[in-house]
Amino acid sequence: MRINFRLQIQCLTLAGMVVLAGCGGDDGSSALSSKSAQTPTAASEPALAPPAAPPVANTSIDKTVPPVELPDTVTPVNYKLWFRPNPALSSFDGRADVQIKVLKAVNAITIAGHRIKFTNGTITLQPGNIQLIATPQDDGDFYQLRPVSGQIAAGNYSLHMEWSGIINFKTYDDPVAKTGGSCGDDHYPGCSAAEGVFRVDLKATDGTTSGAILTQGESNLGRQWFPGWDEPAFRPTYEVSAEVPQNWKVVSNAAEKPAVNVDSGYKLVSFEKTPPMPSYLLFFGGGQFDILEDDFTSPLPDGKGLHLRIFTPPGMRDWAKPAMQQTKQALDYYYRYTGIALPLTKFDTIAANDAFKEQKDLNFGGMENWGAILEFADDILPAPGTTMSDYGVTVLTHEAAHQWFGDLVTLDWWDDVWLNESFATFFENKTKVRFFPDRFSWVDDVKNKYAVINADLKSTAFPVQPNFNGWASNDFVLSASAFTYDKGGHVLKMIENYLGEETMRKGLQSYLADYSLGNVTPRRLWDELAKASGEPMVAIGDSFVRQTGVPLISLDSQCDLTTNQTVVTLKQSPFPNQNAYPGTQWTIPLTLAYGDGLSSRKTIAMKDMQTQVRLNGCSAVLADPSGLDYYVTNYSNNAWSQLLAQGSALQDPVLLASLQLEAKLLVTNGLADPSRQTSIGSLSPALTPLARQLLSTVPTTQSLRPAIRYQGKLKQKQQAQ
């Protein structure tokens, strides 16, 4: 069936009193008439139907991309990875047997490794028992594994390596950190805990603590855990095993096999082979966790269900019930939306707390490790009798979206991290508006959009899709999350408004099917959306993600009585900004509303600096009727007067919030007379005084939510400032 995302009534409540009613459909449309029928709540809506037929992949498409920093002459196929932490949880021993393909004769095999120490005499290639010597390169972040003599011929090999590494556990009481020094190297300033293998101290409900270990690999932090090919271009499979204390419960990306007790109170745990995936998604966790278990039934005809588990600190098993219910809701939605089942047999969420979290830099709020999402317990485990925080609701649906957008298909390189984060932001809103309408308001989303626009006009603005090397990737996400997450999310919403929800969905289904278990690029995304829509998506998409700044549309309208048409003259220019390298011209997916009650629609891809559009009938014209598109419109006096005469069609709270904030932005920058702000400010929906106060609040860049994975570090930086 064709899904009809109907208008939803969004409500924010305060002390049991409704203070704001914001109306906006899941397709971004707004009810432009104040006579809208009452709409059922999300809970009473029919479930999102799966596609009539599962998306079919184009098998002739190349899913691969070349690596950026590592040579393309050697490719990993499968890892057998083992490690063992010491009893103090301060260091570990590791080893791996890696099936590799040497595509042409090489003098050395180049791999990434950081803060690890190879064990001499243990690096060999089979067949041939070729002894290799690890020579550090680039300050120790890459190693060349060189044979004692001669070259390594092309062929298939098994590479054996052994090493020791550090389990990160640094606190801000550390004297090195207090002096602003680094924890043993020049590349990781300060003392940062959540990198590679790191320790937390789980705090039970009775106040006792117990040491546990977790891992974090994004973007290139996995090289502190094991040496290898830590670029997203490489997608080997992994078979993880570890020797850990016998009282630990363990979790990794794949299903656990039966454990075997070994020596000194340790046991050997091992896991099935993962799907092909980049190394930054590999995960291991071990500690004295409690576990809540359930099962997810796939809504797809041929889809297999998943066994679900949530790992919690001791005593908090029942605290995970809301998170379990939300996980099932999110998976059901994404299965139905994409039509694609995850290539997993189980799906875990690790909700770890840390008794010393305030002393450490944990860097992030959640991480989308494939089939083993890492969260922090204080976000998603509400105490019995309380409700989950808004941030907890957000992070669960955000990381679940990544299981398709980021994990099933993976960015080619870190300057395209928005292909992960913008989509997770886009979908977290879609799932919240469906399942948590009382926790989401399109009015708030409009406020966020204008906060992003304000940030996008400053000298500190970044493109959604920048260019940087591996070392800059983490710092970029820290400084530019407003763009990789929020601006990218708003751009995707604008594209959905332009194409229509069903066309957008069809294009994304094809995108996921064609590049499943492979790599994606912006061009590959735009081509799939263009194939589904027939629209110039390369020009539209690139102009918004590769440039800073915001397009300013000047709109004038006149009535041509000879044809009974409205002649709309449109001009584009960059909104005045402080950008170091401002955008100059966009291909704008523009939606115009016109006619009686502004109920008719016309969409155009505006690529020229000036264009004219003819609309049937003589009427007022409104750009961006949803209020959610990423451009600013400055109306001529004539067009504005005509628009104000349609006041009853402008009273949707979402649209009205956008028009009010747009007018303020124009007036503040000297682009419109102050009467513009006054006139639109005189219009208001039927809201309480408190709601009007909320609606009139001018957002600043401080209202931007921090990046999901880097919330902790952002908070630390803000406190330091």
HELIX and SHEET records of a PDB file:
HELIX    1   1 ALA A   42  SER A   44  5                                   3    
HELIX    2   2 ASP A  138  GLY A  140  5                                   3    
HELIX    3   3 PRO A  175  LYS A  178  1                                   4    
HELIX    4   4 LEU A  221  GLN A  224  5                                   4    
HELIX    5   5 SER A  279  LEU A  281  5                                   3    
HELIX    6   6 ASP A  318  ALA A  320  5                                   3    
HELIX    7   7 LYS A  321  THR A  338  1                                  18    
HELIX    8   8 LYS A  357  GLN A  359  5                                   3    
HELIX    9   9 ALA A  377  ILE A  380  1                                   4    
HELIX   10  10 ASP A  390  HIS A  402  1                                  13    
HELIX   11  11 TRP A  414  ASP A  416  5                                   3    
HELIX   12  12 TRP A  418  PHE A  435  1                                  18    
HELIX   13  13 PRO A  437  ARG A  439  5                                   3    
HELIX   14  14 TRP A  442  ASP A  456  1                                  15    
HELIX   15  15 GLY A  470  ALA A  472  5                                   3    
HELIX   16  16 SER A  473  SER A  481  1                                   9    
HELIX   17  17 ALA A  482  LYS A  487  3                                   6    
HELIX   18  18 GLY A  488  LEU A  499  1                                  12    
HELIX   19  19 GLU A  501  ASP A  514  1                                  14    
HELIX   20  20 PRO A  522  SER A  533  1                                  12    
HELIX   21  21 MET A  537  VAL A  545  1                                   9    
HELIX   22  22 ASP A  596  LEU A  598  5                                   3    
HELIX   23  23 ASN A  637  LEU A  644  1                                   8    
HELIX   24  24 GLY A  647  LEU A  650  5                                   4    
HELIX   25  25 PRO A  653  THR A  668  1                                  16    
HELIX   26  26 PRO A  674  GLY A  681  1                                   8    
HELIX   27  27 PRO A  689  SER A  696  1                                   8    
HELIX   28  28 THR A  701  SER A  703  5                                   3    
HELIX   29  29 GLN A  711  ALA A  720  1                                  10    
SHEET    1   A 2 ILE A   9  LEU A  14  0                                        
SHEET    2   A 2 MET A  17  CYS A  23 -1                                        
SHEET    1   B10 ILE A 109  ALA A 112  0                                        
SHEET    2   B10 PHE A 142  PRO A 147 -1                                        
SHEET    3   B10 ILE A 130  GLN A 137 -1                                        
SHEET    4   B10 THR A 124  GLN A 126 -1                                        
SHEET    5   B10 GLY A 155  ILE A 166 -1                                        
SHEET    6   B10 SER A  91  VAL A 102 -1                                        
SHEET    7   B10 VAL A  74  PRO A  85 -1                                        
SHEET    8   B10 THR A 237  PRO A 245  1                                        
SHEET    9   B10 TYR A 266  SER A 270 -1                                        
SHEET   10   B10 VAL A 260  ASN A 261 -1                                        
SHEET    1   C 6 ILE A 109  ALA A 112  0                                        
SHEET    2   C 6 PHE A 142  PRO A 147 -1                                        
SHEET    3   C 6 ILE A 130  GLN A 137 -1                                        
SHEET    4   C 6 THR A 124  GLN A 126 -1                                        
SHEET    5   C 6 GLY A 155  ILE A 166 -1                                        
SHEET    6   C 6 ILE A 116  PHE A 118 -1                                        
SHEET    1   D 2 GLY A 196  LYS A 203  0                                        
SHEET    2   D 2 THR A 209  GLN A 216 -1                                        
SHEET    1   E 2 LYS A 249  SER A 252  0                                        
SHEET    2   E 2 PHE A 284  GLY A 287 -1                                        
SHEET    1   F 5 ASP A 290  PHE A 296  0                                        
SHEET    2   F 5 LEU A 306  THR A 312 -1                                        
SHEET    3   F 5 LYS A 346  ALA A 352  1                                        
SHEET    4   F 5 ALA A 372  PHE A 376  1                                        
SHEET    5   F 5 GLY A 366  MET A 367 -1                                        
SHEET    1   G 2 VAL A 409  LEU A 411  0                                        
SHEET    2   G 2 GLY A 518  VAL A 520  1                                        
SHEET    1   H 4 GLN A 610  ASN A 616  0                                        
SHEET    2   H 4 GLN A 565  PRO A 574 -1                                        
SHEET    3   H 4 PRO A 551  ASP A 560 -1                                        
SHEET    4   H 4 VAL A 632  TYR A 635  1                                        
SHEET    1   I 3 SER A 600  MET A 606  0                                        
SHEET    2   I 3 ILE A 588  TYR A 594 -1                                        
SHEET    3   I 3 VAL A 621  ALA A 623 -1                                        
END                                                                             
